[in-house]
């Protein structure tokens, strides 16, 4: 025989009434017969008789009377867990999920089945149910190369899921034994034991002291709910980092957060206390902290700040009623609102203004749209306990304007996102990016610009999405950072914004249209231009003579160096640049320009997995267009990547290197290209390798 939850609830009811309770009342409470309750009491006593030589509950004159105290009951229940208790499916899933999150990111069905006394068939079903439960966090329990199962997902998502589960069961509870027995639950006790084990080696008092110092220095007061979430974040971050589970994914609003006074204070306190937090850890902690005092306390901090999607969902529900349009599937609008909302709330609570105001223009051009947006944002006023700033409403109005346009295009069958590409300088990695996006997605690339032109780009209102190779943020506009080669994770990221994947086949209707329009034209060159214009990236131009040099032609033998021993990225740029300098391609200032671009924009020059393509500006520092090629004896660390190859570009004009850049782009799409490149030991081997690649 095993215990059921009703057995525990009966014991709780007895203790609620000073250890005496009418059997009739209990039967009515559970809506079962008194005979069933008497049978339950018999089962309870049979279960506990093995641990105590007397019955723990007696039946006297229609009443239940307990023979033990609260502390004894708690101890007895803990001692029989989990072997004796019959868990419901939901309870079992909760406990299994916490077990996997805290202790078993990799496991086999057999091992878990043997330990928890659950059949493998039941475990498989539980895993399926767990995945349904956690999919909103973009986390999954998946097959691990036929070696069992493992937890997969971005590290920041896994941590948020952990906080969510722990928060659900009381967060950081120090002494559950001191809680009233009336709240006693088997699952709660078992989860407490798991939490205690997970937290046992952590410096809890130090973390509490740090939270106190942060509140004192920022002069802010936070709620108990927020305090618990922040403490959980600190503990989980410490443990995950210690186990080498680091956050590598992009963090929303990171530049904004790093510019706040709170971030500077938190960073200083953590450094003084010698807490080993990485920059992204500090950004996320600061984000949580800023939210802890930015809202009306009748709202849940967890649901409406840590899970800002909840608040955005409520905005979209209200907007659907006001605009009579369903926005719930517009991923671009959703992500724009999610990324805009936290900085907006922070600015409003701290009486800060937006750097640029578009209020006057928006009210003039879109008065009705502005008013509908203002009404849709009413929930924000409740959340803040004050009115949202008009400038913020204006920016969000433009987001809704673009969303309405997308909705109309979709209804007319003309759905095509307007994309703006932004790169460091706008002439090398941007070419990679433009070709790869055009090849994979049905989009309209409005323009390709360098970062320094972004602020004054006059057609920004017509843009749905900015895609960039560098880390930037914009007010009122969603920006997606990608690798120019568009690796698998980049493509998946863009698909989240509902960009339509392009078919590899040319529609017959398009071909017929070209034939009809050109059937009476004899000028071949004119026909080719019409085909290029109408079929665009659907066709490959293999009939026109190339007008620019290929990569190998621009790679002077003097600018090639293989298996070089260098220590860091600065040395790589110095060495690669000196090859170009000594061979007369550049002047010395160009080397510093390349370094400055990397300092400003970070990893935007990363191509593929292990290669960088550094370059400076198109100016007088370049004498002749060409590349240098350096392979490294040992990989170097470069903004989170391990770099083994550096291909430096110096160009007098865009048209002189465009063909070589597109050629490299095709090579880097093959994940084996870099591996094969690293096996090369001589210039002759490199030439043969590139020629063979080109002729494939």
N, C-alpha and C positions, 0 to 999 in steps of 0.2 A: 504494500500500500504506500502511496505517496501523498504529500500534502497538496491541496488546491488553494487558490487564492481565497475562496470562500472560508476555508478553515482559518486563514490568517485574519480575515475581516471579522469573523465571529469572535476571535480572541480580542481584537481591537475594541469591538462593541462592549465586551465584558469589562474591559479596563476603563472604558469611557464612563461607566456607571459604578466606579469604585469596586470593581471586581465582582459585581452581582448584576445579573440581567435576566428579565423574564423570557422564558422560552417562547411564549406566544408572541411577544414583541419581535423577537429575532426572526421567527417564521414569517411574520407579516412583512418585515423589512426585506427579506430575500424572496418573498412571494413563493414560499414552498411550505410543505406541511410540517407540523411539529415533529412528526415521525422522522422526516428527513433531517431536521436539526439534531434530533437525538442520535441519529446514525452518524452525523458529522462529528458529534462530540465523542462517540465511541472510536471513530477513526483517529481523531486528534490524540486521545489518550493512548491508543495502541501505538501510535507513532512515537510519542514522547516517553512511553514507559521504558523504552530501551535506554534512555538518557537519565531518567529519574524513576525511582522505584515506586512512586505513587502517582495517581492520576493528577493531571494539572487542572482539570475542570471536573467538578462534581455537579450532579443534578439533584437538587433538593427542593421538594414541594413546588415544582413548576418553575424553578429558577436555576440559573447556571451560576456557580460560585467557583472562583479561581483559588487554587492553593499555592500559587507562586506570585512573586512581585514582578514589576515591569522589567527590572534589570535581568532577572533570571529568564524571563520569556525571550528577551532580546538575545541573550547568550545562546539559548536553546535553538532559536531559529537560525542564527548564524552558523551554528555547528552542523546543521543538517543540509546546508546549501552546498552545491546545487543539486546533489544526487537525489534528494527525496522530494523535491518540489516539482509539480507538473506545470511547466511554463506554458503560457498561451503562445501562439505563433508570434504575435506582436512583441511580447516580452522577450522571447528567445532571440528574435531579430535584433532588438535593441542591445541586448547583452553581447551577442556575437559581433555586432558592428563595433561596439566599444572595444571589445577584445582585439579585433583586427586593427583598429585605429591606433590603439595604445601599444600593443605588443606584437602583432603578427602581420606586418605588411606583406609578408610572403608566407604561404602555408600550403600544405597539401590536404586534400579532403580526408585521406586516411588518418593522418596525424590528428587533425581536429576532431574527426569522428570518434577516434579511440579515446581521446582525452575528455570530450564532453558527453560521451555516451549517446551520440546522435547518429542515425544512419546517414550514409553518404547521399542517398536519395533525398532525405530531408534537408541536408546541407545544401545540395544543389538548388532546391526550391528556395531555401532561405537566401542564398546568394542572389538569386533572381529577384526576389522581393526587396532585398537590401539595395540592389542597383536601382530599382524603381524609386526607392525612398530617397536616395542620395543624388539622383541625376540632376536635380536643380543646382547642385554645387559643382557640376561638371567633373565629378569624381566617379570612378567605376572600379569594381572588383573584377579583374579580368584574368584570362588564362595567361600564365607566365611561361611562354616557350615550351609548352607541354611538360613543365616541371611543377605544375601546381597552379596556385592563384596568387595574385598580387594586387595591391592597391595602386591605381593609376590616376593621374590627374596633375594639374599644376600644384606646386607646393603651397602656394597661398590659398588655393581652394581646399586642400586637405586640412590645413590649419583652421580655416574657417569652419569646416565641417566638424572638427574636433571640438572647437569652442561651442558650436551649436548643440552637440550631443551632451557635453558636460554642463552647459547652461541649462538645458532642459531638466537635468536631474540635480538642480540646486547649485550648479557652478562649483566654486571652491568652498566646500564645507569642511571645517576643521574637525568638528566632533559631533558626528551624527548620533552617537550614543546619548548625547545630552538632549536630543530632541524628544518631544512628547511621544509616548508610545502610540498615541492615537493616530499619528501619521505613519506608523510603521508599515512598510511594504517590503516584501521579499526582494523585488527587483532593485528597489532603492538601496537596501542593505548591501546587495551583491555589487552594485555599481560603486557604492562608497568604498568597498574593499579594493576594487580595481583602481579607483582614483588614488586611494591612500598609497597603494603600491607604486603607482606611476609618479606620484609627487614626493615620495619618501626622501629622496636625496637632494631636494631643491632648497635653495636659500629663501624660503618664504618670507622671513622677517626682513631680509634685505630688500626684496621686491616691494614689500609694504612701505618700507622706509623711503624708497625711491618715489613711489606714488605720492607719498605725503610731501616730499620735497618739490615735486613737480607742481602739485596743487598750490603750495605756498608761493613758489616763485612766479607762477602764472596768475596767481590770485583768482583761481577758479574753484568752484565747489561742484563735485560730481555726485551723481546718484549712486545708491548701493548697487543697482543693476549694472551700471557702467563700470563701477569699481571692480566688480566681480569679473566682468569681461576683460578688463585691462590686466588684471592679475593673472587670469587664465592665459591671456596672450603672452605675457612675460614668461610664464612657466613653460608653455608649449614651445615657444621660440627657443628658449634655452636648451630644452631637451632635443628638439629637432636639429638644431645647429650642431649640437654635440655629437649627434649620430650622422652628421654629414648630409642632412636633408635641407639644402639651402634653397631659398627663393631665387629663381632665375627668370621668372616670367615678368612681363611688363606690368608696372603698377600704375593705375589710373591717377591722373592729377599729381604725378610725382614732382614735377617742377614747381607747381603751385605750392604743394605742401612744404617743400624744402625752402621756400621763400618766406614761410611764416615765422613769427617770433616764437611760437610754441616749439617748432622743430629745432630751432637753435638752442632753446633752453633744455629740451629733452636730450639732445645730442651731447650737450655739455655735462649734464648730470650723469648720463650713462658712462661717458668717458671718465669722469671723476670717480665713479664707483667701480670702474674696471669691468663693466658688463660687456661681453663680447657680442655685440650686435653689429650686423652688416648694415649698409646704408638702406637697403630695401626693408629690413626689419624695422629700422627707425622710422621710415616713411609710413609703414602700415600702423605702427604703434601711435605715431603722431596723428594719423588719420582717425583712429579710434578715439584718441584723447580729445581731439577737437570736437568730435561728435558728442562727447560725454556731457557737454554743458551747452550745446547749441539747440536744444529742443525743449518743448513743453513736456514736463515730466508725466503727463497723462498718456503720452505716447511711449511705446517701447523703444529703448535705445537700440536693443539688438535688432528688432525687426525693421526699424526705420532709418538706422544709420549704418550699422554693420551690414545689414541686408537692404541697402538703399533701393534695390529693385522693388521692394514692397511699396515704398512711398511712390516711386515712379509708376507702379501699376495702378495705384489709386488715382494718380493724375490722369493717366490714360483712360481710366474708366469714366472719369468726369468729363474729359475731353470728347469722348465718344458721344456722350449725351449732348454736349454743347454744339459740336461740329456735325453731328449725325454721320460720323465716319468711324469705322473700326480701325484703330491704330495698333492693335495688339500684335500684329505680325510684321510691323515696320521695324526691322532690327536696327536700321540706321537711326531712326528717331529715338528708339529705346536707349541705345548706347549713348547718343548725344545727351539725352536727359540725365542718364546715370552719371556721366562724367562731368556734367555742368552743375548738377544740383548741390553737391557737397561744397565746392568753392563758393557757389552763390549763397548758401546758408551761412558759411563762415563770414563772407563779406558783410552780409546783412547784420549778423549778430555783433560784428566788430565795427560797424558804422564805416565800412570801406566802400569806395566807389569803383566801378569798372574803369579801366584805363581809357577805354574808348566808348563814347555814347552814340547809339544809333536811334535813340528814343524819338527825336524830332522827325527823322526820315520815316521811321516805321509808323508813327501816328498819322503822318501826312499821306503815306501810300497805302497803308493797310489798317485803317482805323477800326473797321468792323472785326478784322482778324485779331487785332490787338486786344479788343474788348473780350472776345471769346476766349482768348488765351488767358487773360486776367481771371476770368471766371473759373476756367479749368484749373487754375493754380490755387484755388481757395484752400485746399488741404494744406498747402505750404504755410499759409497764414496761421492755421491752427497749430501746425507742427512747431512753428517758431514762436507762437503767441505774440506775433506782431505782423504787420503788413509787408509783403515782398516788395522790394525796390522796383520802381518803374523801368529803370534801365535793364534790370534782369528780365523783366517781362518782355521787353522789346527783343532781346536776344532770343528768348524762347519762342516768341512769335515767328521769327524767321525760320526756326526749326520746324514749326508746325506748317508754315507756308511751303517749305520744301517737301514735307511729308504729304501735304494735300496734292502738290504737283505730281509726286510719284504715284499717288493713288489714282489720279486721273489718267496718267500714262498707262497704268496697269489695266484700267478699264477699257482703254482704247487699243490695247495690244501693242503699245509702243514703249514698253518699260525698258529704259536704259539709263543706268546711273551716270551722272556727270562727275567725273573724277579729276582731281587736281593732283599732279605728282610734284613733290617737293624733295629736292636732294641738296647735298652740301653745296655743290657748285653748279649743278644742273647740266653737266655735259658728259659724264662717264657712267656712273652708277645709274643715272636716270635713263640712259639708253637701254641698259639691261632691263630695268624695271618696266619701261614702257612696252618693250617687245613682249616680255613675259606676261604682262597683264592683258595686253591686246590678244595674245594667243589663247589665253585661258578663259577670259570673261567677256560677256556682252556689255561693254561699257563705252562711254564717250569720254575720251581724255580731253578735257577742256584746254589744258596747257601743261607744260613741264617747266618748272621754274626753280632757280636756286633759292635757298632759304632767305637770303637778304632781300628778295623781291616780294616775299609773302605778305608783309604788312601792308603794302600798297597795291596788292593785286585787285584790280577794279571789278573783276567778274566773280568775286567770291560768293555773292548771293545766289548765283546759279549753280554752285557746286554742292553736290550731295555728300561727298566724302573726300577727305584729303588722305592720300597714301604717301608715306615718306620713308626714306632710308635713314633718317635721323630722328632723334628723340625731341619732339616739339609738342607744344600744347597751344590750342587756340580757343578764344572765347566764342561759345556758340557754335562750334564746329567740331565734328568728330575727326580725329586723326589716328590712322592706323600705321604703326611702324612695322616694316617688313625687311627681309633680306632681299636685295635686288634680284637674286636668282630665283626667288619665290620657291622656297623649300616647302615640304609637305605641311609643316605647321603654319606657314604663312598663308598657303592656299586655304587651309581650314579656317584660319582667322578671318580671311576675307569672305568666305562663304557664310560666316556668322552674320555678316552685314547684308545678307540676301543678294549678293552679286550673282548674277545668272551665269552658270558655266557655259562656255561656248561649245557648240557641237563641232566635232572634227570633220563633219561632212558638209559639203556645200549644198544648200537647198536648191532643188531643181528650179524653183521660181526665180531665183537670182540668176541662174545660168540662162534661162529663157529670156529674161529681161535684157541681158547683155547681148544675146544673139539678135533679138528683134531690133535693138537700138543700133547695132553695128553691121547689119547684113548688107547694106548698100555702100559701106565704106571700104575703099581699097588701100588706104594708107595704113600700113601695119603699125607704125609707131603710134598713130592716133588711136587705133584699136587697143594696143597695149595700155595706153594711158587710161582709156575708158574701163578696161578690165581692172586695172589697179584701183581706180577711183571707186568702182561699184562693188567689187568683191573684196577689196582692201586686204586685211590680214588673212583671208581665207585662201589666198593663192601665194605661191612662192615664185618670185621672179627669177627665172632661169634662162631668160632670152636676152636680157640687156647686158652690155659689157660693164664690168665693174670699173668704177672710176677712182677707187681709193685702194690703198695697200692693205694686204692682209696682215695678221699678227706677226708671223715669222719675218715678213719683209720689214717690219718696223722694229724688230728685235735685233739690234746690232750685236755681233758676236762679242764686242768689247763690253757690252752691257749685261752679260750673262755670268752668273756666279753660282756654283752648286755646292751643297753641303757645307755651308759656312757656319761657324760657331759664333753666335751672337746672343746677348743676354736679355735684351728687352726691346720693346718696339721702337724706342728712340734710336738705339743702335742700328736697328734694321733700316729705318728711314735714312739715317746718316750714310750707311753703307750703300744702299740702293741709289740714293741721290748722288753719291760721289761717283758711282759708275757713269751716270748720265753727265755729270759735271766734267769728268776727265775726258769723256769722249766728245765733248763740245755740244751737247744737246741743251744744256741749261746753264744759268749762272748760279752762283752759290746761294743767292737769296731764295731760290725756288725750294731748296731743302727745308728752310725754316717755314716757308709757306705750307708745305705738306704737313709738317709737325703741328702748325697752328690749326689747320683744318681738323686734325684728329683731336687736338685739345678741345676745340669748340664743339665738335659733333660726335666724338667717341667712335662707336663701332660701325659707322655708316659705310666704311670702306671694306667691310668683311664680305667676301664672295664665297659661296659654298660653305664648307665646314672649316677649312684650314688655310684659307688664302685671303690676303688683303690686296686691295687695288688703290694705294694712296696716290694722290695727285694734288696739284696746286691749281691756281687760276690760269685762265688763258690771258697771258700778258707778256710784257717784255722780258720776263725772267726766262722764257723759253725761246731757244734759238732754232730748234728743229724738232719735229714731231717724232716721238719714239717711245719705246718701253725699255725698262730694265727688268731682269728676271733673277730673283735670288731664292734658292731653296736653303732651308736651315738644317743644320746637323741635329739640333734639338728644338722641340717646340717652345715657343715663348707665350706668356700670358698676355692676352689682348682683350680687355673689357669683357671678361668672362669666357672668351674663346681661346683655343690653343692653336696658334698660328705656326705654319711650317713653310709657307710660300709667300713671297712678296713680289707683286708685279706692279712696278711704279710706272705711271703714265705722265709724259710731258707732251703737251700739244699746243701747236701754234693756232689751230682753228679746228672747230668741231668736225668739219667734213673730212679732215685728213686722217682721223682715227676711227670714224664711225664704223667702217666695215670690220676693222680689227676687233672693236668692242663687241659687235654682234656675233662675230666668230667665237670669241671667248665665251659669250653667253651660251651659245649652243654647246660648247664643250662642258661647261660647269653644270649643265642640266643632268649630265651623266654622273652619278655618285662615284663611279669608278675612276673618273678622270683624274682627280687629285691623287688618288692612291697610286695610279700608274705613273703620274708625273714625279712622285717622290722616289720612284725606283731609278730614276735617270741619274747617271753619274758624269756624262760628258756632253759637250755642246752638240756633237754629231748625233748622239742618241736623241737629244732634245729635238733637233731638226727633223730626223726621221720620224719620230713620234708625232710631231705636229703635222708633217706632210701626210702621213698615213691617216691621221684624224680628219684632215681636211678633205681627203679623197674618198672618205667612206660614203 
